[in-house]
Amino acid sequence: PKDTPVWAAHLMSSPSNADEVQFETDRSRFLGRARSAESPAAMEGDLSGTAGAVLDPIFSLRRRVTLFPGQRLQVAFVTAAAESEERINALVDKYSDFSACERAFDLAWTHSQLELHHLRVQADEAQAFQQLAGYMLYPHLALRAPARRIRENHKGQSGLWSYGISGDLPILLIAIDNARDLPAVRQTIMAHTFWRVRGFKCDLVIVNEQAGGYAQDLTESLRKLVDNSTPYTGTEKPGGVFLRTANTIPQEDMTLLFAVASVVLVAARGGIAQQLGLINDDLEHAPRFTSTSKELSETPLSLPFLELPYFNGLGGFTNDGREYAIYLGPKDRTPAPWINVFAHEHFGALTSESGQGFAWYGNSQSNRITPWNNDPVSDTPSEAVYIRDEETGAFWTPTPLPIRDGEAYRTRHGQGYTSFEHNSRGIEQELTVFVPMDGKNRPVRVQKLRLKNRSSRRRKLLVTFYADFLLGTTREEHQKHIVTSWDTQSGTLLARNAYHPDFASRVAFVSSTPRPLTHSADRAGFLGRNGSASNPAALRRKNVLERTGAGLDPCAVLQVPVELGPGEETNVNFLLGEGGDVDEVRSIVSSFRDNQTIERSLSTTKEWWNDVLDTLQVDVPDKSINFLLNRWLPYQTLCCRIWARSALYQSGGAWGFRDQLQDSLALTTLYPKAARDQILRSAQHQFEEGDVQHWWHPPGDAGVRTLITDDLLFLPYAVAQYVKVTGDTSILEEEVPFLYADILKEGEHEKYFQPEISPEKASIFEHCRRAIEKGCTFGPNGLPLIGGGDWNDGLNRVGIEG
């Protein structure tokens, strides 16, 4: 509430009057559902003129102009921001005059020249600095530390802290071992200053690698250089310059410094421009694919008809309510992604009706194996299964995204699985995705692709699996730390992120049955420069080049050839998951090597969910209520809310004290174990004083201590309801520890930290008593004080002072 609001404006300015001006503020209208800026719907008609509150706002202005032969027209697009409505209106008035836009460019050029003169930076140097800044944001293998050094690093961000470096900002490192190379260091400091003046903050680390008695002399020279050249950036602080001597740093810490740097310069190689000249952006490619025949016209294969109760034009329940089927004709799209979540206690995945989603282990926010994209408009593709005809070169996907084929698609969401049906080009296709609930509950997502040749000729196909690797929270934060490798023994692509603070030792994997013919972990090589999942460059070549290792933009690509005679059918299976080590990965992969095992696992998964959900059944005249109460609501409560704690719009990953206790109450009859486990888990996040963590992130359990007052009272409420429904009074005697931490200071509303486990243990009954006692706060008139509030997010901060 204390934040200053930001006002923004977007306008067009021109010396000539516009024939017509149109505008759009709704991104979904501009792009179109399941479309992107590559082919926006706005290019196919007029802009809608939508204004006011929209879910996904944009700025878009369009004007129609008439140009006669030889005529010249100038248009300026201006985006402005201010702290008040009056100020933004003044900026709009000013820049509506095209001459003001021209003056702005002139003044910016003049200011830039004066700034370069003041910083003593030449124009060619400024250009090199700008180019180098691009590699700070988008690291290039040629400017990183050697792949061997990145691969050898096994330390995380906390390893930087003892050297005064936070690791929160990009790091530029320059190594020097001879005083004759001081000019290169001086120029690097100039680049660092140049960036800082323009608002780009990063840490510059200068490493003196000179050995022997001359190291001190070089250090002194470097210190004088730094002291005289850093008035804008400072030293030994975030965004500043850090001078370190290699012979005082353990080898493993030196490896860490080099491995985390976005750019590593070597002073002996010359200035910045010279080192930039060593970059070769020409990608090595496999031979181009050459077609041997033209694409033949195949008889369209329609999908089997399904009678769907409550069909809404796109989807409806199956007759037994156990599946929700979505039928997408050639131009049909759901208004937003309609997703399904499948998970167990430690691992899970989700997928939309278009086949897009992500997978995680342990924490759906901090350890995403593949990227989470909460884009309800485009449903941005980050993974796909492709099918290519090896005679014609045509390629497509069995899911509506990333390549939308001309024939219809059907998506069937069920409990623990989703199936995609699509028939095209004479091939019947069914892709089933599930997370096994087979008793062992291994951390793996299975994709079972069934292909049947419905044409009259023999078909040669190439099935390609593609997924971006993340192994963390965001690609920007983690991609440069991911190291990939190929495990010949199991035929599996492996990836690890040793920089992860909680999951550094774990190994992500992708494998297939049959064993892949080729593999790659090079995203740039697969998609191509400025490429996308809707048109990957590698599918226009014979195969992918087998590239794995450190320093790549990481992904997983497996290619499996398939040959089918008329009427023949086969399965291609893909596994994606994360194991504790390589041995566990090999064990998981070997467990799903044959089709029969995968079929049994899918069948067992369906049976597990049926057993749980059939425990309580209601029967009322309205079948839609039956479908929801008997299947979908309890399924989503357990799978999505308790286990996954993730969906399309929010991927929190954290346990909420109130939220998950509240959710668990719906399971006291269906699956009382989940409710009991949640009560015990939540009680362990109560402080000795009786208040609780509002939320916390596993596995480290860092979270927030707050003044919110409804959380703690959900513990006795949930316990009372659990005992009432189950009759299990033994839970009252269960002993679990408290948390220990300093209480919040005066005026401190919340604090994020990792608390200690208290040596004090107490029964669940005592935990409930302390919660009630802590919640019983009264004012001078004997009325209860609401405190910080929250109360299901509806009354937050009402009584924050009381």
LINWO-V41942 format. One line per field, one symbol per residue. ss: DSSP state (a for helix, b for strand, c for the rest). psi: psi as a letter, one per 40 degrees, with the letter a starting at -180 (. if undefined). burial: I if it has 24 or more other ideal C-beta (glycine too) atoms within 12 Angstrom, else O. Layout:
BEGIN
ss=???
psi=???
burial=???
END
This chain:
BEGIN
ss=ccccccbbbbbbbccccccbbbbbbbaaaaacccccccccaaaaccccccccccccbbbbbbbbcccccccccccbbbbbbbccaaaaaaaaaaaccaaaaaaaaaaaaaaaaaaaaaacccaaaaaaaaaaaaaaacccaaacccaaaaaaccccaaaaaaacccccccbbbbbbccaaaaaaaaaaaaaaaaaaacccccbbbbbbcccaaaaaaaaaaaaaaaaaacccccbcccccbbbbbaaaccaaaaaaaaaaccbbbbaaaccaaaaacccccccccccbccccccccccccccccccccbcccccbbbcccccbbbbbbccccccccccbbbbbcccbbbbbbccccbbbbbccccccbccccccccccccccbbbbbbbcccccbbbcccccccccccbbbbbbccbbbbbbbbccbbbbbbbbbccccccccbbbbbbbbbbcccccbbbbbbbbbbcccbccaaaaaaabbbbbbccccbbbbbbcccccccccbbbbbbbccccbbbbbaaaaacccccccccaaaabccccccccccccbbbbbbbbbbbccccbbbbbbbbbbbccaaaaaaaaaacccaaaaaaaaaaaaaaaaaaacccccccccaaaaaaaaaaaaaaaaaaaaaaccccccccccbbaaaaaaaaaaaccccaaaaaaaaaaaaccbbccccbbbbbbccccbbbbbcccaaaaaaaaaaaaaaaaaccaaaaacbbbbbbcccccccccbbbbccbbbbbbbbaaaaaaaaaaaaccbcccccbcccccccccccccccccc
psi=deihihhiihiihieiiidhhiihehdddddihfiaedgiddeeaiidfhiahidgiihhihihihhiheihhhhhhhhiiieiddddddddddedhdddddddddddddddddddddefhiddddddddddddeddgihddeiiidddddeheiaddeddeeehdediihhhhhiehdeeddddddddddddddddeehhihhhhhhehiaeedddddddddddddeefdddiifiheahhhihdeehidddddddddehdhhihdeeaidddddeehhehihiiiihhieiihihihhhiiihhhhifheddiiiideeeihhhhhadeiiidihhihhhiadeiiiiiieeeiaiiihdhedeghdiihhggecdfhheiihihhheddehiiieidiehhidiiihhhhaheihhhhhhifehhhhhhhihhgfddfigihhhhhhhhheieihhhihhhhhhhhdfadidddedeehhiihhddefhhiiigeehddfdeihiihiihihidiiiehdddddihfiieeghddeeidiihghiaieihiahhhhhihhhiheiiiihhhhhahidadddddddddefdidddddddddddddddddddedhhihidhddddddddcdddddddddddddfiaddhgdeihhdddddddddeedddgddddddddddddefhidediihdiihiedfhahhiehedddeeddddddddddddegedddehhiiiihiiiiihehdihhihiihiehiiidddddddddddeghiadeeiihdadbcgfedfhedfde.
burial=OOOOOOOOIIIIIIOOOOOOOOIIIIIIIIIIIIIIOOOIIIOOOOIOOOOOOOOOOIIIIIOOOOOOOOOOOOOIOIOIOOOOOOOIOOIIOOIOOIOOIOOOOOOOOOOOOOOIOOIOIOOOIIOIIIIIIOIIOOIIIOIIIOIOIIIOIOIIIOIIOOIOIIIOIIIIIIIIIIIOIIOIIIIIIIIIIIIIIOOIIIIIIIIIIIOOOOIOOIIOIIIOIIOOIIOIIOIOOIIIIIIIIIOOIOOOIIIIIIIIIIIIIIIOIOIIIOIIOOOOOOIOOIOOIOOOOOOOOIOOOOIOOIOIOOOOOIIIIIOOIIIIIIIIOOOIIIOIIIIIIIIIIIIIIIIIIIIIIIIIIIIIIIIIIIIIIIIIIIIIIIIIIIIIIIIIIIIIIIIIIIIIIOIIIIIIIIIIIIIIIIIIIIIIIIIIIIIIIIOOIIIIIIIIIIIIIIIOOOIIIIIIIIIIIIIIIOIOIIIIIIIIIIIOOIIIIIIIIIIIIIIIIIIIIIIIIOIIIIIIIIIIIIIIOOIIIIIIIIIIIOIIIIIIIIIIIIIIIIIIIIOIOOOOOIIIIIIIIIIIOIOIIIIIIOIIIOOOIIOOIIOIIIOIIIOIIOOOOOOOOOOOOIIOIIIIIIIIIIIIIIIIIIIIOOIIIIIIIIIIIIIIIIIIIIIIOIIIIIIIIIIIIIIIIIIIIIIIIIOOIIIIIIIIIIIIIIIIIIIIIIIOOIOOOOIIOIOIIIIOIOOIOOOOIIOOOIIOOOOOOIOIIIIIOIIIOIIOOOOOOOOOOIIIIIOOOOOIOOOOOO
END
